[in-house]
């Protein structure tokens, strides 16, 4: 199984939405995971370093590591729609 890792600071909104969207449309053999540089909670039990080490593709959700990523305008959340483009690329046999 190949993994895509979506990362945000808190792993509490955009990265989780992107993970769910990707998994709903995932090409065969692909799975998404999400993580945070300063996660609000640990759900998977794996460290972010472990997740990143095993990811074929890593995508940051527009947050700088230094930022705390406070409430963002709706446009930032709409960026998760780019997941569809990634799925299309993977279905076409291309890797980002």
NORNOR-V964154 format. One record per residue. N is the residue number from 1. RES is the residue in one letter. OMEGA is omega in whole degrees, -180 to 180 (* if undefined). D_FIRST is the distance of its C-alpha to the first C-alpha in Angstrom with 1 decimal. Layout:
BEGIN
n	res	omega	d_first
N	RES	OMEGA	D_FIRST
N	RES	OMEGA	D_FIRST
END
This chain:
BEGIN
n	res	omega	d_first
1	X	176	0.0
2	X	-176	3.8
3	X	169	6.5
4	X	180	10.1
5	X	175	12.8
6	X	-175	16.1
7	X	171	19.0
8	X	-179	22.6
9	X	-174	25.3
10	X	-174	25.6
11	X	-178	22.2
12	X	-179	24.5
13	X	-171	24.5
14	X	-179	23.1
15	X	179	19.7
16	X	177	19.3
17	X	179	20.5
18	X	177	18.1
19	X	-179	15.1
20	X	179	16.6
21	X	-179	17.4
22	X	-178	14.1
23	X	177	12.4
24	X	-177	15.5
25	X	-169	15.0
26	X	173	11.3
27	X	179	10.7
28	X	178	8.7
29	X	-180	5.0
30	X	177	5.7
31	X	177	6.9
32	X	173	10.0
33	X	175	11.9
34	X	180	15.5
35	X	180	17.9
36	X	177	21.5
37	X	174	23.7
38	X	-172	26.2
39	X	179	24.3
40	X	177	26.7
41	X	177	24.9
42	X	-180	22.1
43	X	-173	20.0
44	X	-176	16.8
45	X	178	18.8
46	X	177	16.8
47	X	178	18.7
48	X	178	18.1
49	X	178	18.1
50	X	180	15.3
51	X	-178	13.2
52	X	-179	14.4
53	X	-176	13.9
54	X	-178	10.1
55	X	173	9.9
56	X	-178	9.8
57	X	175	12.4
58	X	-178	15.0
59	X	174	17.6
60	X	-174	20.7
61	X	174	22.6
62	X	178	25.9
63	X	171	27.1
64	X	-179	28.6
65	X	-177	27.8
66	X	-176	31.6
67	X	174	31.9
68	X	176	31.9
69	X	179	30.6
70	X	180	33.3
71	X	-176	33.6
72	X	175	32.6
73	X	-177	34.2
74	X	180	32.5
75	X	179	31.7
76	X	180	29.2
77	X	178	27.3
78	X	178	27.5
79	X	179	25.5
80	X	176	22.4
81	X	178	23.0
82	X	177	21.7
83	X	180	18.2
84	X	179	19.3
85	X	177	19.9
86	X	179	16.5
87	X	179	15.0
88	X	179	17.8
89	X	-179	17.1
90	X	177	13.4
91	X	180	14.7
92	X	178	17.4
93	X	178	15.2
94	X	177	16.4
95	X	178	14.8
96	X	*	16.9
END
